[in-house]
């Protein structure tokens, strides 16, 4: 809103009169199958070739760029300061003292645990505190999940039997999906299965602990001070830069435990493979979209199904097809995309849920840029001479898309349509106990990997069409106003917080807005060339250069606050902590923080409640209107982990 409200006012005050006061659509009339509407009269299509009025668009492009860059710089500065203030005032957390060490070199004479301890006692003798090696417990985690499901079925049948006045014991079939096979007593069957799985869990737990092949060449290493952890995480440990690699450890609830078992040497191959797969997914996805979009027009439907001509020529149906169908079809094609991109990110081996969402968000934005924007604008302008009309003529489609995807999406967000439908489906087919119902009602997290790229697409549309078709800007403003109100409410009162990023995603957001700004400048340059305003186009060349220079300035000035932890801040927090708590038992606080959840009672049914109880001892809960027992912040759905409080640790030892 801060960016687009002044841009919209300026565009409507200057560009709309410039467009409207022309009385010709010569270019549109010369092209075959091109019709002019009232919206076209408010766009650059209404300006004739060789017109001197294009100087206005150049001036406005500079004004829009300067204002956008100014607001981005102010926001970057504000968010960077807020991040540093938050980090300075943040409560004690295990990840502040811990680094993740990967690619530990093998040693025939020492185990990984002994090697890690020896290395850090030698190289960090005054600061090393403790460590926790990483185990490949994926099989054990699968067994724990299996036991939870079996226990859930057992609880369901026991509850069903207790409510059955006829005292008829429930039966279950052992065949496929319980539809065929031998009938057995359900309670006895699931009790036996639970006992059997519990024994398998105990055996697998022993195997993981004793078998050195289950120990991965990685470890969570904790230090006595934040300062020491910052030094270790932000420096190279050995002469060989490929060994003893250190990075900040995610907070325990942010850890994606399955990927810790991925060998570090395979990460490069995995990420290269996923990059190639994403390339083909992005560019080959255009084919089905283009095919279905061609059928989503009146001409396409009449060609495929001539017998529907009488129906679709009706006034109301015709307006729905021309106005909504194309945008709706595109929206339906994108439903399964976030799940596909998240699966690809998991395969790449990222060790934190926040990193998974950042990578998925980045690819989702690229996909939208290519398939939603460029495929609809550039594909319709295969001949360079038609670019000048293709961009403004596509404004109608994007206005429709904003209403179908943006406005309707915000309405669906406040109504929680998707979670509501999923809940009723689960309640009808999957819910067996109250615990199942509570899990089905869980709204989850806000989903940075899906929401942020969609919002970035509207930034792109607004910046591209601001100098071309200002008619689109009011729709953008309405979307951002609704999004601000709705998402603010949802974050405070509805969604759970899976992790604390402290605004670490802002550099990505800033970079995408800069990308959108550069794309808008290049497209405006191409439009002026096709409008025979070649003498005016060179004045636009300076804009991308200025924008890239501005981005490099912000990257050097503000981004270090998001990727580095200042040693001064770390020392200040350590000094204050020593003054306030001189007898702090930090080792007791950290020694169990990064143990895999399956070794911390993760197979107990009350695990979520115990984790929440620990969390409430450390974090101040923001009062909300949420009725669920799951308050913000909550443990991650994937890791099942949260940061334990010092009070809980000390209470155990006492």
SULBELBEL-V783193 format. One record per residue. N is the residue number from 0. RES is the residue in one letter. PHI is phi in radians with two decimals (* if undefined). PSI is psi in degrees with one decimal (999 if undefined). D_CENTER is the distance of its C-alpha to the mean C-alpha in Angstrom with 2 decimals. Layout:
n res phi psi d_center
N RES PHI PSI D_CENTER
N RES PHI PSI D_CENTER
//
This chain:
n res phi psi d_center
0 X * -39.1 21.90
1 X -1.10 -32.0 23.46
2 X -1.45 -48.4 23.12
3 X -1.50 -23.5 23.96
4 X -1.10 -51.5 26.67
5 X -1.12 -36.5 29.17
6 X -1.10 -42.4 28.31
7 X -1.12 -42.6 29.01
8 X -1.09 -45.3 32.25
9 X -1.16 -41.3 33.43
10 X -1.13 -42.4 32.64
11 X -1.26 -28.4 34.49
12 X -1.38 -28.8 37.32
13 X -1.96 -54.2 37.93
14 X -1.31 -39.1 36.41
15 X -1.05 -46.7 37.07
16 X -1.07 -37.3 40.82
17 X -1.08 -41.4 40.94
18 X -1.27 -44.2 39.53
19 X -1.22 -33.1 41.48
20 X -1.35 -2.9 44.86
21 X -1.44 151.9 45.08
22 X -2.10 29.5 47.06
23 X -2.48 145.5 46.06
24 X -2.25 55.7 43.42
25 X -1.05 -43.8 45.37
26 X -1.14 -42.1 42.53
27 X -1.17 -35.6 41.07
28 X -1.29 -27.5 44.57
29 X -1.32 -24.6 45.38
30 X -1.52 142.0 42.47
31 X -1.29 143.6 43.02
32 X 1.08 26.1 41.08
33 X -1.96 122.7 39.63
34 X -2.02 153.1 40.31
35 X -1.87 138.2 39.96
36 X -2.12 179.6 38.69
37 X -1.13 -32.0 38.74
38 X -1.13 -36.5 35.18
39 X -1.11 -30.1 36.46
40 X -1.19 -19.2 39.13
41 X -1.68 5.4 36.51
42 X -1.97 177.5 34.85
43 X -1.20 -14.1 36.00
44 X -1.11 -22.2 37.53
45 X -1.48 1.6 40.41
46 X -1.74 129.2 41.46
47 X -1.26 169.3 44.04
48 X -1.12 151.0 44.15
49 X 1.10 15.7 45.42
50 X -1.27 143.3 44.93
51 X -1.35 -9.4 45.10
52 X -1.21 -12.8 42.66
53 X -1.16 -16.6 39.78
54 X -1.07 -31.7 40.49
55 X -1.09 -40.2 38.90
56 X -1.16 -35.1 35.58
57 X -1.16 -45.5 35.75
58 X -1.07 -42.7 36.47
59 X -1.16 -35.9 33.65
60 X -1.09 -41.9 31.20
61 X -1.12 -42.2 32.28
62 X -1.11 -44.6 32.03
63 X -1.11 -41.3 28.49
64 X -1.14 -45.9 27.41
65 X -1.10 -43.8 29.22
66 X -1.15 -42.9 27.86
67 X -1.10 -44.9 24.21
68 X -1.13 -39.5 24.66
69 X -1.09 -45.9 26.54
70 X -1.17 -37.0 23.93
71 X -1.12 -40.9 21.16
72 X -1.13 -43.4 23.53
73 X -1.11 -43.3 24.35
74 X -1.16 -39.6 20.79
75 X -1.05 -44.0 20.04
76 X -1.14 -43.9 23.21
77 X -1.11 -46.7 22.56
78 X -1.19 -37.6 19.07
79 X -1.09 -43.4 20.48
80 X -1.15 -40.6 23.43
81 X -1.11 -37.7 21.48
82 X -1.12 -46.0 19.45
83 X -1.12 -39.3 22.80
84 X -1.14 -40.0 24.42
85 X -1.13 -44.9 21.80
86 X -1.09 -37.7 22.12
87 X -1.20 -33.8 25.88
88 X -1.72 2.5 26.13
89 X -1.21 145.7 23.63
90 X -1.20 162.2 25.23
91 X -1.09 133.0 26.03
92 X -2.41 149.4 23.34
93 X -1.04 -34.4 23.91
94 X -1.21 -14.7 21.31
95 X -1.25 -22.0 23.41
96 X -1.93 2.6 26.26
97 X -2.19 142.1 24.68
98 X -2.14 153.1 23.70
99 X -1.72 120.2 22.59
100 X -1.82 127.2 25.37
101 X -2.22 163.7 24.98
102 X 1.02 48.8 27.49
103 X -1.21 124.3 30.44
104 X -1.17 143.2 33.54
105 X -1.24 150.8 35.72
106 X -2.42 123.2 39.09
107 X -1.19 -19.1 41.83
108 X -1.73 -10.6 43.43
109 X -2.36 148.5 40.53
110 X -1.31 169.1 37.65
111 X -1.07 -41.1 34.11
112 X -1.10 -45.3 34.43
113 X -1.15 -38.2 37.78
114 X -1.14 -42.9 36.63
115 X -1.12 -46.4 33.68
116 X -1.08 -43.7 36.00
117 X -1.12 -42.9 38.73
118 X -1.09 -44.6 36.56
119 X -1.41 -25.3 35.16
120 X -1.19 -31.0 38.52
121 X -1.40 -44.3 40.07
122 X -1.64 -18.4 37.54
123 X -2.34 59.4 36.30
124 X -1.13 -31.4 39.45
125 X -1.61 -6.3 39.25
126 X -2.20 -20.7 35.60
127 X -1.13 137.7 34.53
128 X -2.06 -59.8 34.24
129 X -2.80 173.5 32.86
130 X -2.63 163.3 30.50
131 X -2.43 113.6 28.92
132 X -1.23 156.8 28.80
133 X -1.64 128.4 26.03
134 X -1.90 150.0 27.31
135 X -1.50 89.4 26.34
136 X -1.89 26.4 26.22
137 X -1.15 -41.0 24.17
138 X -1.13 -40.3 27.34
139 X -1.12 -39.8 28.17
140 X -1.12 -37.6 24.81
141 X -1.11 -40.0 25.45
142 X -1.15 -38.8 28.88
143 X -1.11 -42.7 27.66
144 X -1.10 -39.9 25.36
145 X -1.09 -42.0 28.38
146 X -1.13 -38.0 30.59
147 X -1.07 -42.5 28.37
148 X -1.15 -43.1 28.57
149 X -1.12 -41.5 32.31
150 X -1.11 -34.9 32.87
151 X -1.14 -43.4 31.14
152 X -1.10 -39.6 33.52
153 X -1.10 -44.8 36.39
154 X -1.06 -39.1 35.63
155 X -1.11 -48.3 35.45
156 X -1.24 -33.4 38.83
157 X -1.15 -40.8 40.45
158 X -1.15 -40.3 39.44
159 X -1.11 -39.9 40.67
160 X -1.21 -38.4 43.94
161 X -1.17 -26.4 44.51
162 X -1.60 -5.4 44.25
163 X -1.55 109.6 46.52
164 X -1.25 -19.9 50.02
165 X -1.39 -5.9 51.64
166 X 1.05 24.4 50.76
167 X -1.49 121.4 49.73
168 X -1.26 138.5 47.34
169 X -1.18 144.9 44.18
170 X -2.04 157.4 44.17
171 X -2.51 144.9 41.50
172 X -1.62 141.2 41.82
173 X -1.58 -1.7 40.72
174 X -1.39 -162.5 40.15
175 X -1.09 120.6 37.16
176 X 1.00 22.1 34.76
177 X 1.22 19.1 37.68
178 X -1.74 -16.5 39.57
179 X -2.59 175.4 42.38
180 X 1.76 -174.6 44.17
181 X -1.23 139.5 46.23
182 X -1.55 131.8 46.05
183 X -2.36 166.2 45.78
184 X -1.16 121.8 45.49
185 X -1.14 -42.8 41.79
186 X -1.15 -47.0 42.04
187 X -1.13 -38.9 44.03
188 X -1.09 -48.5 41.83
189 X -1.30 -28.4 38.56
190 X -1.12 -42.2 40.35
191 X -1.15 -40.0 41.53
192 X -1.17 -39.0 38.11
193 X -1.12 -44.2 36.54
194 X -1.10 -41.6 39.35
195 X -1.11 -44.3 39.02
196 X -1.18 -34.9 35.28
197 X -1.10 -39.7 35.91
198 X -1.15 -40.0 38.47
199 X -1.11 -37.1 36.13
200 X -1.12 -44.3 33.53
201 X -1.09 -42.3 36.28
202 X -1.14 -43.8 37.45
203 X -1.17 -35.4 34.05
204 X -1.11 -40.5 33.39
205 X -1.14 -40.0 36.72
206 X -1.11 -41.2 35.98
207 X -1.12 -39.8 32.71
208 X -1.25 -39.6 34.56
209 X -1.56 -32.6 37.67
210 X -1.38 118.0 36.53
211 X -1.19 -20.6 35.74
212 X -1.21 -19.8 33.93
213 X -1.43 -12.4 31.19
214 X -1.51 121.4 30.68
215 X -1.49 153.9 28.10
216 X -1.33 57.3 28.88
217 X -2.65 158.2 26.34
218 X -2.81 149.4 26.66
219 X -1.62 117.6 25.31
220 X -1.94 126.1 27.96
221 X -1.89 147.6 28.63
222 X -2.10 167.6 30.90
223 X -1.30 -24.0 33.27
224 X -2.38 159.2 31.68
225 X -1.16 -34.9 28.43
226 X -1.05 -45.6 30.36
227 X -1.14 -39.4 31.14
228 X -1.13 -39.5 27.57
229 X -1.13 -40.5 26.46
230 X -1.11 -44.8 29.31
231 X -1.18 -42.6 28.52
232 X -1.21 -24.0 24.77
233 X -1.97 19.0 25.48
234 X -2.35 163.7 28.59
235 X -1.54 135.7 29.88
236 X -1.59 -29.4 31.87
237 X -2.41 174.9 34.31
238 X -1.13 -35.2 36.00
239 X -1.46 109.5 34.01
240 X -1.26 -3.3 30.50
241 X -1.71 -0.8 29.18
242 X -2.07 155.0 30.31
243 X 0.91 52.2 29.40
244 X -1.37 129.6 25.98
245 X -2.07 144.6 24.55
246 X -2.65 161.1 21.20
247 X -1.07 134.2 20.02
248 X -1.30 139.8 19.39
249 X -1.15 159.1 16.26
250 X -1.12 150.7 17.39
251 X -0.92 -38.7 18.78
252 X -1.31 -12.5 16.39
253 X -1.60 -10.4 13.42
254 X -1.21 131.8 15.38
255 X -1.71 91.7 14.54
256 X -1.04 -38.7 18.27
257 X -1.00 -32.7 18.79
258 X -1.42 -10.1 17.71
259 X -1.19 -20.3 20.19
260 X -1.49 -2.9 22.87
261 X -1.35 125.1 21.88
262 X -1.04 137.5 24.63
263 X -1.10 -34.0 23.66
264 X -1.17 -20.5 25.96
265 X -1.57 -5.9 24.09
266 X -1.12 -41.5 20.70
267 X -1.08 -43.7 21.95
268 X -1.15 -42.8 23.21
269 X -1.06 -45.4 20.11
270 X -1.24 -34.2 17.90
271 X -1.13 -43.2 20.69
272 X -1.10 -41.4 20.94
273 X -1.24 -30.5 17.28
274 X -1.15 -42.4 17.63
275 X -1.14 -43.2 20.73
276 X -1.10 -39.6 19.27
277 X -1.17 -36.0 16.42
278 X -1.04 -48.7 19.25
279 X -1.19 -37.4 21.29
280 X -1.07 -42.1 18.56
281 X -1.18 -48.5 17.87
282 X -1.50 -26.1 21.54
283 X -1.48 -14.8 23.11
284 X -1.21 -20.2 20.86
285 X -1.11 -32.7 22.85
286 X -1.09 -55.7 25.96
287 X -1.14 -33.6 25.25
288 X -1.12 -45.9 23.60
289 X -1.11 -38.7 26.69
290 X -1.14 -48.4 29.02
291 X -1.20 -36.3 27.73
292 X -1.09 -35.0 27.48
293 X -1.17 -30.0 31.12
294 X -1.42 -13.3 32.05
295 X -1.54 19.7 30.34
296 X -2.03 162.5 33.19
297 X -1.09 -43.1 36.69
298 X -1.11 -41.0 38.30
299 X -1.14 -41.4 36.05
300 X -1.16 -42.0 36.72
301 X -1.14 -30.8 40.44
302 X -1.28 -40.4 40.58
303 X -1.41 -40.3 39.02
304 X -2.27 81.6 40.59
305 X -1.06 -27.1 43.68
306 X -1.20 -12.1 44.81
307 X -1.59 2.9 41.97
308 X -1.04 -40.4 43.36
309 X -1.12 -37.6 45.34
310 X -1.30 -47.8 42.39
311 X -1.30 -14.2 39.80
312 X -1.41 -5.4 42.38
313 X -1.13 142.2 42.51
314 X -0.95 -51.2 41.41
315 X -1.16 -46.3 38.61
316 X -1.12 -38.9 37.16
317 X -1.10 -41.0 37.44
318 X -1.18 -35.9 35.52
319 X -1.15 -43.9 32.70
320 X -1.12 -47.0 32.50
321 X -1.26 -27.8 32.64
322 X -1.69 -35.4 30.31
323 X -2.08 -28.4 27.59
324 X -1.10 -43.0 27.79
325 X -1.11 -44.2 26.19
326 X -1.16 -35.8 23.07
327 X -1.19 -40.5 22.91
328 X -1.09 -43.8 23.35
329 X -1.08 -40.3 20.50
330 X -1.11 -40.8 18.18
331 X -1.13 -35.2 19.49
332 X -1.19 -23.3 18.87
333 X -1.65 3.8 15.11
334 X -1.10 -44.8 14.80
335 X -1.57 -3.0 14.40
336 X -1.09 -45.8 12.32
337 X -1.00 -39.5 8.78
338 X -1.15 -38.9 10.86
339 X -1.13 -45.1 12.64
340 X -1.17 -36.5 9.97
341 X -1.17 -38.6 8.63
342 X -1.09 -40.4 12.39
343 X -1.12 -39.9 13.02
344 X -1.15 -39.1 10.75
345 X -1.11 -39.1 12.63
346 X -1.13 -27.4 15.80
347 X -1.25 -15.8 15.38
348 X 1.65 20.2 16.01
349 X -1.19 141.5 13.43
350 X -1.71 2.6 14.78
351 X -2.33 144.3 12.10
352 X -1.09 -37.5 9.19
353 X -1.10 -38.4 7.63
354 X -1.20 -36.4 8.63
355 X -1.06 -43.8 7.37
356 X -1.23 -35.7 3.62
357 X -1.13 -43.8 5.28
358 X -1.16 -43.0 7.45
359 X -1.10 -40.0 5.81
360 X -1.12 -40.9 4.61
361 X -1.08 -43.5 8.16
362 X -1.28 -33.8 9.78
363 X -1.10 -39.5 8.75
364 X -1.14 -43.9 10.29
365 X -1.08 -41.3 13.21
366 X -1.09 -45.2 13.77
367 X -1.10 -39.4 14.04
368 X -1.06 -42.7 16.23
369 X -1.39 -49.4 18.50
370 X -1.55 -32.5 18.80
371 X -1.57 -42.9 18.47
372 X -1.63 -65.1 20.08
373 X -1.11 -38.3 22.23
374 X -1.11 -31.4 23.33
375 X -1.52 -26.5 24.65
376 X -1.62 -57.4 26.23
377 X -1.28 -36.8 27.50
378 X -1.08 -31.4 28.36
379 X -1.43 0.8 30.67
380 X -2.26 53.4 32.26
381 X -1.09 -34.3 33.41
382 X -1.57 128.6 36.59
383 X -0.95 -33.4 36.14
384 X -1.15 -17.4 38.65
385 X -1.67 -2.0 36.49
386 X -1.08 -38.2 33.38
387 X -1.03 -30.7 35.04
388 X -1.70 -25.4 35.13
389 X -1.16 -42.5 32.00
390 X -1.13 -54.4 29.53
391 X -1.18 -31.7 31.24
392 X -1.24 -20.8 32.16
393 X -1.44 -2.4 28.53
394 X -1.05 -36.9 27.94
395 X -1.08 -42.5 29.08
396 X -1.08 -44.4 26.49
397 X -1.27 -29.2 23.61
398 X -1.10 -42.7 25.19
399 X -1.09 -42.5 25.17
400 X -1.11 -39.3 21.54
401 X -1.09 -40.9 20.62
402 X -1.23 -41.9 22.73
403 X -1.28 -47.4 21.57
404 X -1.53 -42.4 17.81
405 X -1.42 -64.9 17.56
406 X -1.10 -48.9 20.43
407 X -1.14 -34.4 20.52
408 X -1.13 -39.2 16.79
409 X -1.16 -40.6 17.33
410 X -1.09 -42.3 20.43
411 X -1.14 -31.0 18.75
412 X -1.18 -45.0 16.18
413 X -1.22 -30.4 19.16
414 X -1.47 -11.7 21.05
415 X 0.95 49.7 18.26
416 X -1.11 -47.6 19.67
417 X -1.09 -50.8 17.28
418 X -1.07 -32.9 17.48
419 X -1.14 -44.6 21.16
420 X -1.13 -43.9 21.91
421 X -1.10 -39.6 20.23
422 X -1.09 -45.4 22.19
423 X -1.18 -34.7 25.43
424 X -1.14 -44.6 25.04
425 X -1.13 -40.7 24.50
426 X -1.12 -31.3 27.30
427 X -1.41 -32.8 29.59
428 X -2.09 -24.7 29.11
429 X -2.04 -28.4 27.40
430 X -1.25 124.5 28.17
431 X -2.13 -28.3 31.28
432 X -2.30 173.6 31.28
433 X -1.14 -32.3 30.18
434 X -1.13 -39.2 27.57
435 X -1.07 -41.7 26.12
436 X -1.16 -38.8 26.19
437 X -1.11 -41.3 24.46
438 X -1.19 -36.6 21.60
439 X -1.17 -29.2 21.50
440 X -1.46 -8.8 21.34
441 X -1.13 120.5 18.39
442 X -1.30 -14.2 15.72
443 X 1.35 -162.1 12.93
444 X -1.70 174.1 10.05
445 X -1.24 -22.7 8.62
446 X 1.36 72.1 5.29
447 X -1.06 -32.5 3.14
448 X -1.22 -14.7 1.74
449 X -1.97 -41.6 5.36
450 X -1.24 -44.5 7.04
451 X -1.15 -44.6 6.84
452 X -1.09 -33.9 7.99
453 X -1.16 -41.1 10.48
454 X -1.13 -38.1 11.81
455 X -1.12 -31.2 12.23
456 X -1.10 -37.2 14.26
457 X -1.27 -29.9 16.57
458 X -1.04 -45.7 17.08
459 X -1.07 -47.3 18.22
460 X -1.09 -41.7 20.48
461 X -1.13 -43.1 21.95
462 X -1.24 -35.6 22.84
463 X -1.22 -43.4 24.25
464 X -1.61 -4.2 26.33
465 X -1.02 -48.1 27.49
466 X -1.50 -8.9 30.58
467 X -1.76 -54.1 31.00
468 X -2.37 85.2 30.67
469 X -1.07 -14.0 30.32
470 X -1.03 -25.2 30.59
471 X -1.34 -22.5 26.84
472 X -1.10 -40.8 26.08
473 X -1.02 -35.7 27.15
474 X -1.16 -38.2 24.68
475 X -1.13 -43.7 21.86
476 X -1.09 -43.3 23.28
477 X -1.07 -41.7 23.50
478 X -1.07 -49.1 19.86
479 X -1.15 -35.4 18.71
480 X -1.13 -45.8 21.36
481 X -1.14 -40.9 20.34
482 X -1.10 -40.6 16.61
483 X -1.08 -46.8 17.67
484 X -1.15 -47.2 20.03
485 X -1.23 -49.7 18.03
486 X -1.19 -31.6 14.69
487 X -1.09 -43.3 16.91
488 X -1.14 -43.6 18.82
489 X -1.14 -40.6 16.03
490 X -1.15 -40.3 14.48
491 X -1.34 -42.3 18.07
492 X -1.93 -12.7 19.66
493 X -2.10 -60.8 17.47
494 X -1.32 152.1 14.16
495 X -1.54 155.3 14.35
496 X -1.79 113.8 12.92
497 X -1.43 -27.5 11.86
498 X -2.78 165.9 12.17
499 X -1.95 113.4 13.44
500 X -1.69 -15.1 11.96
501 X 0.95 45.2 14.80
502 X 1.11 27.6 13.03
503 X -1.17 -15.9 12.31
504 X -1.46 -9.8 9.52
505 X -1.04 -40.6 12.35
506 X -0.98 -36.2 13.97
507 X -1.15 -42.5 11.18
508 X -1.09 -45.3 11.41
509 X -1.05 -43.9 15.15
510 X -1.10 -35.9 15.40
511 X -1.27 -34.9 13.95
512 X -1.16 -40.2 16.38
513 X -1.08 -42.1 19.09
514 X -1.05 -44.3 18.44
515 X -1.08 -38.3 18.81
516 X -1.14 -42.8 21.94
517 X -1.16 -41.1 23.48
518 X -1.07 -41.6 22.95
519 X -1.10 -37.6 24.66
520 X -1.20 -42.0 27.50
521 X -1.16 -40.5 28.08
522 X -1.17 -37.1 28.17
523 X -1.14 -37.3 30.56
524 X -1.10 -45.6 32.68
525 X -1.11 -36.7 32.92
526 X -1.13 -42.0 33.77
527 X -1.14 -35.9 36.56
528 X -1.13 -45.4 37.98
529 X -1.23 -18.8 38.21
530 X -1.54 12.5 39.78
531 X 1.09 27.3 42.50
532 X -1.83 50.2 41.55
533 X -1.09 -31.2 41.54
534 X -1.22 -26.7 43.24
535 X -1.48 -27.1 40.47
536 X -1.04 -40.1 37.58
537 X -1.02 -25.2 38.33
538 X -1.18 -18.8 37.67
539 X -1.43 -20.2 33.96
540 X -1.02 -33.8 33.77
541 X -1.19 -24.7 33.66
542 X -1.12 -49.8 30.49
543 X -1.04 -36.3 28.02
544 X -1.12 -44.9 29.97
545 X -1.10 -41.8 29.76
546 X -1.14 -43.0 26.03
547 X -1.13 -40.7 25.39
548 X -1.08 -40.1 27.82
549 X -1.09 -41.7 26.09
550 X -1.10 -41.8 22.73
551 X -1.14 -36.0 24.62
552 X -1.10 -48.0 26.28
553 X -1.12 -37.2 23.13
554 X -1.11 -40.8 21.67
555 X -1.37 -31.0 24.92
556 X -1.48 -41.4 25.54
557 X -1.98 -28.7 22.36
558 X -1.12 -32.3 19.77
559 X -0.94 -29.2 21.87
560 X -1.15 -18.1 21.14
561 X -1.75 -15.0 17.46
562 X -2.09 -11.9 18.34
563 X -2.23 147.4 21.76
564 X -1.79 114.6 23.27
565 X -1.04 131.2 26.64
566 X -1.11 -31.7 29.56
567 X -1.08 -44.3 31.38
568 X -1.12 -41.3 28.80
569 X -1.10 -43.4 28.80
570 X -1.14 -38.7 32.61
571 X -1.09 -44.5 32.86
572 X -1.15 -39.7 30.77
573 X -1.12 -42.2 32.79
574 X -1.12 -45.0 36.04
575 X -1.11 -39.2 35.32
576 X -1.17 -40.9 34.30
577 X -1.13 -34.9 37.52
578 X -1.23 -37.8 39.56
579 X -1.42 -36.8 38.16
580 X -2.31 77.0 38.00
581 X -1.17 -23.6 40.51
582 X -1.80 28.4 40.71
583 X -1.12 128.2 37.00
584 X -1.60 78.4 36.51
585 X -1.22 -33.9 33.35
586 X -1.13 -39.8 33.91
587 X -1.14 -30.9 34.01
588 X -1.26 -33.1 30.73
589 X -1.74 -19.0 28.96
590 X -1.16 -27.5 30.79
591 X -1.91 5.7 28.86
592 X -1.17 -36.1 25.43
593 X -2.00 30.8 24.02
594 X -1.43 139.6 26.01
595 X -0.95 138.5 24.24
596 X -0.94 -30.3 23.83
597 X -1.22 -16.7 26.37
598 X -1.65 0.2 28.95
599 X -2.06 34.4 28.40
600 X 1.36 25.7 29.44
601 X -1.15 -13.4 26.17
602 X -1.62 4.9 28.40
603 X -1.48 147.0 29.83
604 X -1.21 -27.9 29.07
605 X -1.64 18.7 29.00
606 X -1.10 -42.7 26.47
607 X -1.07 -41.8 23.77
608 X -1.16 -38.4 26.45
609 X -1.17 -37.9 27.74
610 X -1.13 -42.4 24.39
611 X -1.11 -37.0 23.95
612 X -1.11 -39.8 27.52
613 X -1.12 -42.9 26.94
614 X -1.14 -38.1 23.95
615 X -1.16 -21.8 25.97
616 X -1.27 -16.2 28.64
617 X -1.99 -35.5 26.56
618 X -1.85 136.3 24.03
619 X -1.35 122.0 25.33
620 X -1.42 129.8 23.85
621 X -1.32 125.9 23.25
622 X -1.08 129.5 25.53
623 X -2.36 179.2 23.84
624 X -1.67 6.3 25.12
625 X -1.16 135.8 23.11
626 X -1.64 -16.3 25.63
627 X -1.24 155.8 23.79
628 X -1.25 -16.8 24.78
629 X -1.47 99.8 21.21
630 X -1.60 165.5 20.88
631 X -1.65 133.7 18.20
632 X -1.41 159.1 17.36
633 X -2.26 160.3 17.51
634 X -1.14 152.8 17.30
635 X -1.15 144.2 14.36
636 X -1.14 -32.9 14.82
637 X -1.49 -47.8 14.46
638 X -1.50 -23.4 16.48
639 X 1.09 30.3 18.74
640 X -2.32 152.0 19.41
641 X -2.56 169.5 19.78
642 X -1.39 119.6 21.78
643 X -1.26 150.0 25.45
644 X -1.50 155.2 27.63
645 X -1.15 -34.3 30.70
646 X -1.08 -38.6 32.92
647 X -1.16 -43.7 32.07
648 X -1.10 -48.0 32.78
649 X -1.13 -34.9 36.00
650 X -1.10 -36.5 36.98
651 X -1.14 -41.1 36.85
652 X -1.26 -33.2 39.06
653 X -1.19 999 41.53
//
